[in-house]
Amino acid sequence: MTQFCPPLHLWQGNSEALLRPAEHPRNTEFELSSGRVSPDYDATMVWLEKLIAHSPMLNKVDLGKSPQGGIWMVIATANGAGTAAKLIHQDKPTVML
């Protein structure tokens, strides 16, 4: 069988300290698996929807439609700029991930 991806390397580092305890209510599959499993898109969106529901600093904004479904932007803000229009008028940078 042809290998298309590089081999996996064991990973350890200081960021492991950022993993929350398994009993934390908003853990991702990554944290529940001690960093061994990365969630797929659907699982990530379910987790993100729960996070948005619990935080007044997060807003989900509909940017339109694609053949795959909705195009969403999540705005994380402590100063109330919870829409794309409000982001334009603030003096802070906007980072798109």
PyMOL commands that set and color helices and strands:
alter all, ss='L'
color gray80, all
select helices_A, chain A and resi 14-18+29-32+41-54+84-88
alter helices_A, ss='H'
color red, helices_A
select strands_A, chain A and resi 58-66+69-76
alter strands_A, ss='S'
color yellow, strands_A
deselect
rebuild
show_as cartoon
